[in-house]
Amino acid sequence: MGVHYASNQHKERRYEFYWGYKNHVPVDCIFGLPLYELTTPANVMDSAVVENILHSANAVLPIKECTFIGDKGYDTKAVYNLVKDVYGGEAVIPLNKRRTKDPKKLSVGNPICGTGLAMHKDGKTTDHGRTRQKFCCPFRQSKTGVCPCNHKNWNNGKKNRGYTKYQTLPTDYRLSIDREFFCFKRIYALRSKCKRYNSRFKTTGQERLWVRSGSNAANLNTRAHIPALAVALAAVFSGSHSYRSPKQLRRSA
């Protein structure tokens, strides 16, 4: 349960309570139809239900060697490994750059220190299943007693002084994807079918439910998806290839 405040003032008790939920729906990006649906509380992350959704969807319609298209909410290593290792498919997901910095680098990939000089490579380290490249200060063995950029790690009492940086090498599937490639962008554009279906789903009034329990909300969401599939089935039986407009389908029927 959440609450919307009408004012930031603590003395004004103008607020509205609401019951939040999420309806996770994998959509076929070719036909724009739902494959499965799952209702969870709103605090459940999108990436946490991918394994359950894909397993249930695969039991109804085989999704082996299919392409999984998702937004940044699904950018986790678990999702990439699940799609590739279990279902033998490809993941088309943009990188989530939150909580990450974009430091200045040279074209060859070396980071730049505070003086504007390229940092030098100083070996690799492997821990927690990842391999990182270490970069050291270009003046780490300098005999001068002053750091050109006056970095706080210069006087660390060690032989090799100065600042060090680590960069994770793209050894896993998530970092090996070229997201600037034309094919990646072309496939990710198919995600518009999910947005269209989401727009049609909102017209059923599911954003403002009159029930509170999670089971009742899940039942109403399931009933809202059934008419969309029924309209598509009626379009096939009537010989019409358009199921996006229920009015046009009723006229043709």
C-alpha positions as CSV (number, residue, x, y, z in Angstrom):
1,M,0.0,0.0,0.0
2,G,1.2,3.5,-0.9
3,V,0.1,7.0,-0.3
4,H,0.0,10.2,-2.4
5,Y,0.5,13.5,-0.6
6,A,-1.2,16.6,-2.0
7,S,1.2,18.9,-0.2
8,N,4.7,18.7,1.3
9,Q,3.6,20.5,4.5
10,H,3.4,18.1,7.4
11,K,0.5,20.0,9.0
12,E,-1.8,19.5,6.0
13,R,-3.3,16.1,6.1
14,R,-4.3,15.9,2.5
15,Y,-3.4,12.5,1.1
16,E,-4.8,9.5,-0.8
17,F,-4.1,5.9,-0.1
18,Y,-3.7,3.4,-3.0
19,W,-2.9,-0.2,-3.5
20,G,0.0,-0.7,-5.9
21,Y,0.6,-3.7,-8.1
22,K,2.5,-4.6,-11.3
23,N,1.2,-6.7,-14.1
24,H,4.1,-8.4,-15.9
25,V,3.1,-9.3,-19.5
26,P,5.5,-10.8,-22.1
27,V,4.2,-9.7,-25.5
28,D,4.9,-11.3,-28.9
29,C,6.6,-8.4,-30.7
30,I,5.5,-9.7,-34.1
31,F,1.8,-10.0,-33.5
32,G,1.5,-7.8,-30.4
33,L,-0.4,-10.4,-28.3
34,P,0.3,-11.4,-24.7
35,L,2.0,-14.8,-24.0
36,Y,1.6,-14.8,-20.2
37,E,0.7,-12.5,-17.4
38,L,1.6,-12.2,-13.7
39,T,0.4,-9.8,-11.1
40,T,2.8,-8.9,-8.2
41,P,3.1,-6.1,-5.6
42,A,4.6,-2.9,-6.9
43,N,7.8,-3.3,-4.9
44,V,8.8,-6.4,-6.8
45,M,11.5,-5.7,-9.4
46,D,10.9,-6.6,-13.0
47,S,14.0,-8.7,-13.3
48,A,13.0,-10.8,-10.3
49,V,10.1,-12.4,-12.0
50,V,11.7,-13.1,-15.4
51,E,12.6,-16.7,-14.6
52,N,9.0,-17.5,-13.5
53,I,7.4,-15.7,-16.5
54,L,9.6,-17.4,-19.1
55,H,9.2,-20.8,-17.5
56,S,5.4,-20.5,-17.5
57,A,5.3,-19.0,-21.0
58,N,7.5,-21.7,-22.4
59,A,5.0,-24.3,-21.0
60,V,2.3,-22.9,-23.2
61,L,4.3,-21.8,-26.2
62,P,7.9,-22.9,-26.8
63,I,10.2,-19.9,-26.7
64,K,13.5,-21.7,-27.3
65,E,16.0,-19.6,-29.4
66,C,13.8,-16.6,-29.2
67,T,15.0,-13.0,-28.7
68,F,14.2,-11.4,-25.3
69,I,13.6,-7.6,-25.6
70,G,13.4,-5.6,-22.4
71,D,14.0,-2.1,-21.1
72,K,16.7,-1.1,-18.6
73,G,14.8,-2.7,-15.7
74,Y,15.9,-6.1,-16.9
75,D,19.6,-5.2,-17.2
76,T,21.0,-7.8,-14.8
77,K,23.4,-10.6,-15.3
78,A,20.9,-13.2,-14.1
79,V,18.5,-12.3,-16.9
80,Y,21.2,-12.4,-19.6
81,N,22.5,-15.8,-18.4
82,L,18.9,-17.2,-18.2
83,V,18.0,-16.2,-21.7
84,K,21.3,-17.5,-23.2
85,D,22.0,-20.6,-21.2
86,V,18.6,-22.0,-20.5
87,Y,16.6,-20.9,-23.6
88,G,19.4,-20.5,-26.1
89,G,18.2,-17.1,-27.1
90,E,19.5,-13.6,-27.4
91,A,19.0,-10.6,-25.1
92,V,18.3,-7.2,-26.5
93,I,18.5,-4.9,-23.4
94,P,20.1,-1.5,-23.1
95,L,22.6,-0.9,-20.4
96,N,21.4,0.7,-17.1
97,K,23.9,3.4,-16.4
98,R,22.6,4.3,-13.0
99,R,25.1,4.2,-10.1
100,T,27.9,4.2,-12.7
101,K,30.3,6.9,-13.6
102,D,31.5,7.8,-17.1
103,P,35.1,8.8,-16.7
104,K,37.2,10.4,-19.4
105,K,39.0,7.9,-21.6
106,L,41.3,7.8,-24.6
107,S,40.2,6.1,-27.8
108,V,42.2,3.0,-26.8
109,G,40.3,2.8,-23.5
110,N,42.9,4.1,-21.0
111,P,41.4,6.4,-18.4
112,I,42.8,9.9,-17.9
113,C,44.1,11.1,-14.6
114,G,43.7,14.6,-13.1
115,T,46.7,16.0,-15.0
116,G,45.2,15.0,-18.3
117,L,47.7,12.1,-18.9
118,A,46.8,8.6,-19.8
119,M,47.1,6.1,-16.9
120,H,49.2,3.0,-17.5
121,K,48.1,-0.7,-17.4
122,D,49.2,-2.5,-14.3
123,G,48.0,-6.1,-14.6
124,K,44.6,-7.8,-14.2
125,T,42.8,-9.2,-11.2
126,T,40.0,-11.7,-11.1
127,D,37.4,-11.8,-8.2
128,H,33.8,-12.7,-7.8
129,G,33.6,-14.2,-11.3
130,R,34.8,-11.0,-13.1
131,T,38.1,-9.9,-14.5
132,R,39.3,-6.3,-14.0
133,Q,42.1,-4.3,-15.7
134,K,44.1,-2.3,-13.3
135,F,45.4,1.2,-14.3
136,C,48.1,3.1,-12.3
137,C,49.2,6.6,-12.0
138,P,51.8,7.7,-14.7
139,F,54.0,9.2,-12.0
140,R,53.8,6.2,-9.6
141,Q,57.6,5.7,-9.7
142,S,58.5,9.3,-10.1
143,K,61.3,10.6,-7.9
144,T,59.7,14.0,-7.5
145,G,58.0,14.5,-4.1
146,V,55.0,16.4,-5.5
147,C,52.0,15.1,-7.4
148,P,51.2,17.2,-10.4
149,C,47.4,17.1,-9.6
150,N,47.9,17.0,-5.8
151,H,46.0,13.7,-5.5
152,K,45.1,12.5,-1.9
153,N,46.6,9.0,-2.6
154,W,50.0,10.3,-3.6
155,N,51.6,10.2,-0.1
156,N,50.3,6.7,0.8
157,G,53.7,5.6,2.2
158,K,54.1,2.9,-0.5
159,K,56.8,2.5,-3.2
160,N,54.3,2.8,-6.1
161,R,52.3,5.9,-5.3
162,G,49.4,7.6,-6.9
163,Y,45.9,6.9,-7.9
164,T,44.7,3.5,-9.3
165,K,41.5,2.6,-11.3
166,Y,39.9,-0.6,-12.2
167,Q,37.8,-1.4,-15.3
168,T,35.7,-4.5,-15.7
169,L,36.7,-6.4,-18.9
170,P,33.8,-7.5,-21.2
171,T,34.2,-11.2,-20.5
172,D,30.5,-11.9,-19.8
173,Y,27.6,-12.0,-22.2
174,R,26.1,-8.7,-20.8
175,L,29.1,-6.6,-21.6
176,S,30.0,-8.3,-24.9
177,I,26.8,-7.0,-26.6
178,D,27.4,-4.2,-29.1
179,R,24.5,-1.8,-28.4
180,E,25.6,0.7,-31.0
181,F,25.2,-1.9,-33.8
182,F,22.4,-1.2,-36.3
183,C,20.9,-4.7,-35.8
184,F,20.5,-4.2,-32.0
185,K,18.7,-0.9,-32.5
186,R,16.4,-2.3,-35.2
187,I,15.4,-5.2,-33.0
188,Y,14.9,-3.0,-29.9
189,A,12.5,-0.9,-31.9
190,L,10.1,-3.8,-31.9
191,R,9.5,-3.1,-28.3
192,S,6.9,-0.6,-29.5
193,K,4.5,-3.5,-29.8
194,C,4.6,-3.9,-26.0
195,K,3.8,-0.2,-25.6
196,R,0.8,-0.5,-27.9
197,Y,-0.5,-3.5,-26.1
198,N,0.0,-1.7,-22.8
199,S,-2.0,1.2,-24.1
200,R,-4.9,-1.1,-25.1
201,F,-4.7,-2.7,-21.7
202,K,-5.1,0.6,-19.9
203,T,-8.3,1.3,-21.7
204,T,-9.9,-1.5,-19.6
205,G,-9.5,0.7,-16.5
206,Q,-7.1,-1.5,-14.7
207,E,-5.0,1.4,-13.4
208,R,-7.8,2.3,-10.9
209,L,-9.1,-0.9,-9.3
210,W,-11.9,-1.0,-6.8
211,V,-10.5,-4.1,-5.1
212,R,-7.7,-4.3,-2.5
213,S,-6.4,-7.8,-2.1
214,G,-3.7,-9.0,-4.4
215,S,-5.7,-12.1,-5.5
216,N,-8.7,-10.0,-6.6
217,A,-6.4,-7.6,-8.5
218,A,-4.7,-10.6,-10.2
219,N,-8.1,-12.0,-11.2
220,L,-9.3,-8.7,-12.7
221,N,-6.0,-8.4,-14.7
222,T,-6.4,-11.8,-16.1
223,R,-10.0,-11.1,-17.2
224,A,-8.8,-7.9,-18.9
225,H,-6.3,-9.8,-21.0
226,I,-8.8,-12.4,-22.1
227,P,-10.8,-10.0,-24.4
228,A,-7.7,-9.0,-26.2
229,L,-7.0,-12.6,-27.1
230,A,-10.7,-13.2,-27.9
231,V,-10.7,-10.2,-30.4
232,A,-7.6,-11.6,-32.1
233,L,-9.2,-15.1,-32.3
234,A,-12.4,-13.6,-33.7
235,A,-10.3,-11.7,-36.3
236,V,-8.8,-14.9,-37.5
237,F,-12.1,-16.7,-37.7
238,S,-13.8,-13.8,-39.5
239,G,-11.0,-13.6,-42.1
240,S,-9.9,-10.2,-41.0
241,H,-6.2,-9.7,-40.3
242,S,-6.8,-6.6,-38.1
243,Y,-7.4,-7.2,-34.4
244,R,-6.2,-3.8,-33.1
245,S,-9.5,-2.1,-33.5
246,P,-12.5,-3.9,-31.9
247,K,-14.9,-1.5,-33.6
248,Q,-13.6,-2.5,-37.0
249,L,-13.8,-6.1,-36.1
250,R,-17.4,-5.9,-35.0
251,R,-18.3,-4.2,-38.2
252,S,-16.6,-6.9,-40.3
253,A,-18.4,-9.6,-38.2
